[in-house]
């Protein structure tokens, strides 16, 4: 130490003098606790930011999925002059067209596959041949998920447990244990209707034109949504305008139910005909999948609301606290106020 520094120290009280050789650097227990607390706060803040960024990316992916679905719907309408319908009913799977007038037995998701660059997958259900070949093709279809129909914010698997009634499906004996599932459902209108009657239970090869002509098919007048069982809706029937009517949105699924316990709305293939796995209604506002809800409502794993696509292809957010009358109006293709049925 220089003489100047020594003179400086001699001018200080003994308690204020210090020596670099004797001074000990260190932290007290309180200082350590404070440092740890600060690190914890910064880490938690960073994690919140990372999680928010990831969820934002997942929402963007979900919007892109619905945008592609909306474009496919428009392509279908442009090609066929009517929108996809929801097939023949919940006991029917995709099959070769049996009668041109009554169209495809599979639901709206199956009907959109050729317009989403999945024509080969779509055509699996249409290949003829022996019963074993036909069954194998259907199994291949049912067990193949398509990424555009799954929201990345959902933590559930894209494969779900298929209900195992051996004769449940009229055109597929012994369904697979697991089938592909979609996170999106088509808009069925302002109220729930699931016709209990289906075409003959003898299977598609026993159906005749005369029987189909006599069968009491549901009509467009029985529903005011965007898609329904077997009904082919044309653009002119959307009198509220395609920018004011919902085509499809995320569907409510109980994420907190015990594994293997069926809630009636998540136990069938996404390619099935008109069933509670493929269709939802706007009679009630959308719900969070973390809350209680009904298998006929729209819902989401996102915070704040669900994402949907309108008939014109525009992607739209619907808040969980949306006004009930406003959300119900998005379900109507016209101004016919049909009675609300009990949920």
C-alpha positions in Angstrom: 0.0 0.0 0.0 1.4 3.4 -0.9 2.3 6.1 1.6 -0.5 8.2 0.4 -3.0 5.5 1.3 -1.4 5.0 4.7 -1.7 8.6 5.5 -5.4 8.4 4.4 -6.1 5.5 6.7 -4.3 7.2 9.6 -6.8 10.1 9.3 -9.8 7.7 9.8 -11.2 6.2 12.9 -10.1 2.7 13.7 -13.5 1.3 12.8 -13.4 2.7 9.3 -9.9 1.7 8.5 -9.7 -1.4 6.2 -7.0 -3.4 4.6 -7.4 -5.3 1.3 -5.5 -8.1 2.9 -8.0 -8.4 5.8 -11.3 -7.6 4.0 -13.6 -10.6 3.4 -16.0 -10.6 0.5 -19.3 -12.6 1.2 -23.1 -12.6 1.4 -25.2 -12.8 4.5 -28.1 -15.4 4.7 -30.6 -12.7 4.1 -28.8 -11.5 1.0 -28.7 -15.1 -0.4 -32.4 -15.4 0.2 -33.1 -12.1 -1.6 -30.9 -13.2 -4.6 -32.7 -16.6 -4.8 -36.1 -14.8 -4.7 -35.1 -12.5 -7.5 -33.9 -15.4 -9.6 -37.2 -17.2 -8.9 -39.2 -14.2 -10.0 -37.2 -13.7 -13.2 -37.5 -17.4 -14.0 -41.2 -17.5 -13.5 -41.6 -14.4 -15.6 -39.5 -15.9 -18.3 -41.6 -19.2 -18.2 -44.8 -17.3 -18.4 -43.5 -15.4 -21.5 -42.3 -18.7 -23.1 -45.7 -20.4 -22.4 -47.5 -17.4 -23.8 -45.4 -17.4 -27.0 -46.0 -21.2 -27.4 -49.7 -20.8 -27.0 -49.7 -17.9 -29.5 -47.9 -20.2 -32.0 -50.5 -23.0 -31.3 -53.4 -20.6 -31.8 -51.8 -19.5 -35.1 -51.5 -23.1 -36.2 -55.2 -23.7 -35.2 -56.3 -20.7 -37.2 -54.3 -22.0 -40.2 -56.0 -25.4 -39.9 -59.5 -23.8 -39.9 -58.5 -21.5 -42.8 -57.6 -24.6 -44.9 -60.8 -26.3 -43.9 -62.7 -23.2 -45.0 -61.0 -23.1 -48.4 -61.8 -26.8 -48.8 -65.5 -26.2 -48.1 -65.5 -23.5 -50.8 -63.8 -25.8 -53.2 -66.3 -28.5 -52.5 -69.2 -26.1 -53.1 -67.6 -24.7 -56.3 -67.1 -28.3 -57.7 -70.4 -29.8 -56.6 -72.7 -26.8 -56.3 -73.6 -27.8 -52.7 -71.8 -27.8 -49.4 -70.7 -31.1 -47.6 -73.4 -32.7 -45.6 -73.0 -34.9 -42.5 -73.6 -38.3 -44.0 -76.3 -40.8 -43.1 -76.1 -41.0 -39.3 -74.0 -42.1 -36.4 -74.1 -45.8 -37.2 -72.7 -45.3 -40.7 -69.1 -45.0 -41.9 -67.9 -43.9 -45.3 -68.8 -46.2 -48.2 -69.1 -46.3 -51.9 -72.1 -44.2 -53.0 -75.2 -46.4 -53.0 -77.6 -44.0 -54.5 -76.6 -40.7 -56.2 -79.5 -38.8 -54.7 -78.6 -39.6 -51.1 -74.9 -39.3 -51.5 -72.1 -40.3 -49.2 -72.8 -42.1 -45.9 -69.6 -40.7 -44.3 -69.7 -37.2 -42.7 -68.4 -33.8 -43.7 -64.8 -34.5 -42.7 -64.6 -37.5 -45.0 -66.2 -35.5 -47.8 -63.6 -32.8 -47.6 -60.6 -35.1 -47.8 -60.1 -34.8 -51.6 -60.1 -31.0 -51.3 -57.3 -31.2 -48.6 -54.9 -33.2 -50.7 -56.0 -36.5 -49.2 -57.8 -38.1 -52.1 -56.0 -41.4 -51.7 -57.1 -41.7 -48.1 -60.7 -40.7 -49.1 -60.7 -43.4 -51.9 -59.8 -46.2 -49.4 -63.5 -46.4 -48.4 -64.6 -46.6 -52.0 -62.6 -49.5 -53.2 -64.6 -52.6 -54.0 -63.5 -56.3 -53.7 -64.0 -59.0 -51.1 -65.5 -58.3 -47.7 -62.0 -58.7 -46.2 -60.5 -56.1 -48.6 -63.3 -53.6 -48.0 -63.0 -54.0 -44.2 -59.2 -53.6 -44.4 -59.5 -50.4 -46.4 -62.0 -49.0 -44.0 -59.8 -49.8 -41.0 -57.0 -48.0 -42.8 -59.1 -45.0 -43.2 -60.5 -44.9 -39.6 -57.0 -45.3 -38.0 -55.4 -42.5 -40.1 -55.4 -39.0 -38.5 -55.1 -35.9 -40.6 -53.1 -33.1 -39.0 -55.3 -30.3 -40.3 -58.2 -31.5 -38.2 -56.3 -31.3 -34.9 -55.6 -28.3 -32.7 -52.1 -28.3 -31.2 -53.4 -26.8 -28.0 -55.2 -30.0 -27.1 -53.3 -32.3 -24.9 -55.4 -35.3 -25.8 -54.2 -37.9 -28.3 -55.5 -37.7 -31.9 -56.5 -41.4 -31.5 -59.4 -42.1 -29.3 -61.0 -45.3 -27.9 -63.7 -46.4 -30.3 -67.0 -47.7 -28.8 -66.8 -51.5 -29.1 -70.3 -52.6 -29.7 -69.5 -55.4 -32.3 -72.5 -54.5 -34.5 -72.7 -50.8 -33.8 -71.8 -49.8 -37.3 -74.1 -50.9 -40.1 -71.3 -51.2 -42.7 -68.3 -52.3 -40.6 -68.3 -55.3 -38.4 -65.8 -55.3 -35.5 -64.5 -51.8 -35.6 -60.9 -51.0 -34.5 -60.1 -50.3 -30.8 -58.8 -46.8 -31.6 -59.8 -44.4 -34.4 -58.7 -41.0 -35.5 -60.4 -38.0 -33.9 -60.9 -34.4 -34.9 -60.9 -31.3 -32.6 -63.3 -29.5 -34.9 -67.1 -29.9 -35.4 -69.4 -28.6 -38.0 -72.2 -26.1 -37.2 -75.5 -28.0 -36.8 -77.6 -24.9 -36.1 -79.3 -23.5 -33.1 -80.6 -26.7 -31.6 -79.6 -30.3 -31.3 -81.3 -33.0 -33.4 -80.0 -36.6 -33.8 -82.5 -38.7 -35.8 -82.8 -42.1 -34.2 -83.9 -43.8 -37.5 -81.3 -44.9 -40.0 -81.5 -46.6 -43.4 -81.9 -50.4 -43.2 -79.8 -52.3 -40.7 -78.9 -54.9 -43.3 -76.0 -52.9 -44.4 -75.2 -50.9 -47.6 -75.3 -53.9 -50.0 -78.9 -54.6 -49.1 -80.1 -51.1 -49.8 -82.3 -50.6 -52.7 -83.4 -47.5 -54.5 -87.1 -48.1 -53.7 -86.2 -48.5 -50.0 -84.2 -45.3 -50.0 -87.0 -43.4 -51.7 -89.4 -44.5 -48.9 -87.1 -43.9 -46.0 -88.2 -40.8 -44.0 -85.0 -38.7 -44.5 -84.7 -35.5 -42.5 -85.2 -32.4 -44.5 -83.6 -28.9 -44.6 -86.7 -27.5 -42.9 -85.8 -29.5 -39.8 -82.5 -27.8 -39.3 -81.1 -24.2 -39.7 -77.3 -24.9 -39.5 -74.5 -25.3 -42.0 -74.6 -29.1 -42.3 -77.1 -31.8 -41.5 -77.7 -35.5 -42.0 -77.8 -36.2 -45.8 -79.2 -32.7 -46.7 -77.4 -31.0 -49.5 -77.4 -27.2 -48.9 -76.7 -24.7 -51.6 -75.2 -21.3 -51.3 -78.6 -19.7 -52.0 -80.0 -21.2 -48.8 -77.6 -19.2 -46.6 -79.8 -16.2 -46.6 -78.0 -14.5 -43.7 -74.9 -14.4 -45.9 -71.8 -16.6 -45.8 -69.9 -14.0 -43.8 -72.5 -14.3 -40.9 -72.8 -18.1 -40.6 -70.4 -20.4 -38.9 -69.2 -23.5 -40.8 -67.1 -25.2 -38.1 -65.2 -24.5 -34.8 -63.4 -26.3 -32.0 -65.6 -28.7 -30.2 -66.1 -29.2 -26.4 -64.5 -32.3 -25.1 -64.2 -33.2 -21.4 -60.5 -33.3 -20.8 -60.8 -34.2 -17.1 -62.9 -37.4 -17.5 -61.3 -40.7 -16.4 -59.5 -42.6 -19.2 -61.8 -44.9 -21.0 -65.0 -43.4 -19.7 -67.3 -42.4 -22.6 -69.1 -39.0 -22.4 -71.0 -39.8 -25.6 -69.2 -37.1 -27.6 -65.7 -38.5 -28.1 -66.0 -42.2 -28.9 -66.4 -42.4 -32.7 -64.3 -41.9 -35.8 -64.0 -38.4 -37.2 -65.1 -39.8 -40.6 -68.4 -41.1 -39.2 -71.8 -39.8 -40.4 -74.0 -37.5 -38.4 -73.0 -38.0 -34.7 -72.0 -36.0 -31.6 -68.3 -36.4 -32.5 -68.7 -34.5 -35.8 -71.3 -31.9 -35.1 -72.0 -29.2 -32.5 -74.7 -26.6 -32.0 -74.9 -22.9 -31.0 -77.8 -23.2 -28.5 -75.3 -22.6 -25.8 -72.2 -20.4 -25.8 -68.8 -22.1 -26.2 -67.1 -23.6 -23.1 -63.6 -24.2 -21.9 -62.6 -27.8 -22.0 -61.5 -27.4 -18.4 -65.0 -26.6 -17.3 -68.2 -28.5 -17.3 -70.1 -28.6 -20.5 -72.2 -30.5 -22.9 -71.2 -32.8 -25.7 -73.3 -30.8 -28.1 -71.5 -27.5 -27.5 -68.5 -25.9 -29.0 -65.4 -25.6 -26.8 -61.7 -25.1 -26.7 -58.5 -25.6 -24.8 -57.4 -22.0 -25.6 -57.8 -19.3 -23.0 -60.6 -16.9 -23.7 -62.6 -18.6 -26.4 -62.9 -20.9 -29.4 -61.6 -20.4 -32.9 -64.0 -21.1 -35.9 -64.3 -20.6 -39.6 -67.2 -18.9 -41.3 -68.9 -20.0 -44.5 -66.9 -17.5 -46.5 -63.6 -18.9 -45.2 -62.8 -16.2 -42.7 -61.4 -17.4 -39.4 -63.2 -15.9 -36.4 -62.7 -15.9 -32.6 -65.6 -16.5 -30.3 -65.1 -15.5 -26.7 -66.4 -17.8 -23.9 -68.4 -14.8 -22.6 -70.0 -14.0 -26.0 -73.7 -12.9 -25.8 -75.9 -16.0 -26.2 -78.1 -14.4 -28.8 -75.1 -13.3 -30.9 -73.5 -16.8 -30.8 -76.9 -18.4 -31.6 -77.2 -16.2 -34.6 -74.0 -17.5 -36.0 -75.5 -20.9 -36.1 -78.5 -19.9 -38.3 -78.2 -20.0 -42.1 -81.5 -18.1 -42.3 -83.8 -16.2 -40.0 -86.0 -19.2 -39.2 -86.1 -19.4 -35.4 -86.7 -23.0 -34.8 -87.5 -24.1 -31.2 -84.7 -24.9 -28.8 -84.7 -28.4 -27.6 -83.7 -29.5 -24.2 -80.0 -30.4 -23.7 
